[in-house]
Amino acid sequence: WQCNQSMKQSQTQIQRNQSNKMKLALLATLATAATAFVAPSAPLTTRSPTQIFAEDEAEAEVVEEPAPRSAAEISALTSSVKTIFSLEDINGILPHRYPFLLVDKVVEYEQGKRAVGIKSVTLNEPHFTGHFPNRPIMPGVLQVEALAQLAGIVCLQMEGA
């Protein structure tokens, strides 16, 4: 009986150790991932190639942020991109509708193999109010959903679909 009891205690202790290791690994992962969402508190600095290991911070150059561009300038960057499937075409393929339709157009397409889609994102979309305040980031689960919808477009355009 004592041997059996001792064996059960050992198994319980092993399970606790494994559980603690999993918790520690999860915490380490979360701590590492959380740093991606922290805004830098100091201005970005860069050094000239010959001063890579310089210790004097006074030698660092401050990188200036580029001037904001107008909507017309930004739109001009993609004016030469050909649209394969427009939003109207996508509405005929997928059953999703706003706000759950996460593909606005398809700009590259190889039948049955791959596609490249675009989702136009604005700050007034509902998921940005809490993800994250003062630092809006498209939630990863919505990015994965957008990929799944794009895969749906590829699959539903195959012969026999």
C-alpha positions as CSV (number, residue, x, y, z in Angstrom):
1,W,0.0,0.0,0.0
2,Q,2.8,2.4,0.9
3,C,4.6,1.7,-2.4
4,N,1.3,2.4,-4.3
5,Q,0.8,5.7,-2.3
6,S,4.4,6.8,-2.9
7,M,4.0,6.1,-6.6
8,K,0.8,8.2,-6.8
9,Q,2.6,11.1,-5.0
10,S,5.5,10.9,-7.5
11,Q,3.0,11.0,-10.4
12,T,1.2,14.0,-8.8
13,Q,4.5,15.8,-8.3
14,I,5.6,15.1,-11.9
15,Q,2.3,16.5,-13.2
16,R,2.7,19.6,-11.1
17,N,6.2,20.1,-12.4
18,Q,5.0,19.7,-16.0
19,S,2.2,22.1,-15.3
20,N,4.6,24.7,-13.9
21,K,6.9,24.4,-16.9
22,M,4.0,24.9,-19.2
23,K,2.9,28.0,-17.3
24,L,6.4,29.4,-17.3
25,A,6.7,28.8,-21.1
26,L,3.4,30.5,-21.6
27,L,4.4,33.5,-19.5
28,A,7.7,33.8,-21.3
29,T,6.0,33.7,-24.7
30,L,3.4,36.3,-23.6
31,A,6.1,38.6,-22.2
32,T,8.1,38.4,-25.4
33,A,5.0,39.0,-27.6
34,A,3.9,41.9,-25.5
35,T,7.0,43.9,-26.3
36,A,5.8,44.1,-29.9
37,F,3.0,46.3,-28.8
38,V,5.0,48.8,-26.8
39,A,5.6,52.2,-28.4
40,P,9.2,53.3,-28.3
41,S,9.8,55.9,-25.6
42,A,12.9,57.4,-27.1
43,P,13.5,58.8,-30.6
44,L,15.0,56.3,-33.1
45,T,18.7,56.8,-33.5
46,T,21.2,55.6,-36.0
47,R,24.9,55.7,-36.3
48,S,27.2,56.0,-39.2
49,P,28.8,52.8,-40.3
50,T,32.1,53.7,-38.8
51,Q,30.6,54.5,-35.5
52,I,28.7,51.3,-34.8
53,F,30.3,50.6,-31.5
54,A,30.7,54.3,-30.4
55,E,29.9,54.7,-26.7
56,D,29.1,58.4,-26.8
57,E,25.4,58.9,-27.3
58,A,26.0,62.5,-28.5
59,E,27.4,61.0,-31.7
60,A,24.1,59.4,-32.6
61,E,22.0,61.0,-35.3
62,V,18.3,61.4,-34.8
63,V,16.2,60.0,-37.6
64,E,13.4,62.4,-38.7
65,E,10.0,60.9,-39.4
66,P,8.9,61.4,-43.0
67,A,6.3,64.1,-43.7
68,P,2.7,62.7,-43.9
69,R,1.4,62.0,-47.4
70,S,-2.0,62.8,-48.8
71,A,-4.6,60.2,-49.6
72,A,-4.0,60.9,-53.3
73,E,-0.3,60.3,-53.0
74,I,-0.9,57.0,-51.2
75,S,-3.6,55.9,-53.7
76,A,-1.1,56.7,-56.6
77,L,1.3,54.0,-55.2
78,T,-1.2,51.3,-56.2
79,S,-2.7,52.8,-59.3
80,S,-0.8,50.5,-61.6
81,V,-2.0,47.3,-59.7
82,K,-4.4,45.4,-61.8
83,T,-7.6,44.1,-60.0
84,I,-8.4,40.5,-60.9
85,F,-11.5,40.2,-58.7
86,S,-13.3,43.4,-57.6
87,L,-15.5,43.7,-54.5
88,E,-18.6,43.0,-56.6
89,D,-16.9,39.8,-58.0
90,I,-16.0,38.7,-54.5
91,N,-19.6,39.3,-53.2
92,G,-20.7,36.8,-55.9
93,I,-18.1,34.2,-54.8
94,L,-18.2,34.4,-51.0
95,P,-21.3,34.5,-48.7
96,H,-19.6,37.0,-46.3
97,R,-20.7,40.6,-46.1
98,Y,-19.4,43.7,-44.2
99,P,-18.1,43.7,-41.5
100,F,-17.1,40.1,-41.8
101,L,-15.9,40.3,-45.4
102,L,-12.2,40.7,-45.1
103,V,-11.1,40.7,-48.8
104,D,-11.8,43.9,-50.8
105,K,-10.1,42.9,-54.0
106,V,-7.8,40.3,-55.5
107,V,-4.7,41.6,-57.3
108,E,-2.9,38.3,-58.2
109,Y,-4.5,35.0,-59.0
110,E,-3.3,31.6,-60.2
111,Q,-6.3,29.3,-60.7
112,G,-6.3,26.5,-58.1
113,K,-3.0,27.6,-56.6
114,R,-2.8,31.0,-55.0
115,A,-4.1,34.5,-54.8
116,V,-3.0,37.9,-53.3
117,G,-5.8,39.9,-51.8
118,I,-6.2,43.4,-50.3
119,K,-8.2,44.5,-47.3
120,S,-8.6,48.3,-47.0
121,V,-8.4,49.0,-43.3
122,T,-9.4,52.3,-41.6
123,L,-9.2,53.3,-38.0
124,N,-12.9,53.5,-37.6
125,E,-13.3,49.8,-37.9
126,P,-14.9,48.3,-34.7
127,H,-12.0,46.0,-33.7
128,F,-9.6,48.9,-33.4
129,T,-11.3,50.6,-30.5
130,G,-10.1,48.0,-28.0
131,H,-7.2,46.4,-29.9
132,F,-5.2,48.4,-28.7
133,P,-6.2,51.9,-27.4
134,N,-3.7,54.4,-28.8
135,R,-2.0,51.7,-30.9
136,P,-4.5,50.1,-33.3
137,I,-3.4,46.7,-34.6
138,M,-5.4,44.4,-36.8
139,P,-6.2,41.3,-34.6
140,G,-4.3,38.2,-35.7
141,V,-7.5,36.1,-35.7
142,L,-9.0,38.6,-38.3
143,Q,-5.8,38.3,-40.4
144,V,-6.1,34.5,-40.4
145,E,-9.8,34.9,-41.3
146,A,-8.8,37.1,-44.3
147,L,-6.4,34.4,-45.4
148,A,-9.1,31.8,-45.1
149,Q,-11.5,33.9,-47.2
150,L,-8.9,34.4,-49.8
151,A,-8.3,30.6,-49.9
152,G,-12.1,30.2,-50.2
153,I,-12.0,32.4,-53.3
154,V,-9.2,30.2,-54.8
155,C,-11.1,27.0,-54.0
156,L,-14.5,28.2,-55.2
157,Q,-13.0,29.2,-58.5
158,M,-11.7,25.7,-59.2
159,E,-13.3,23.5,-61.8
160,G,-16.2,21.6,-60.3
161,A,-16.7,23.9,-57.3
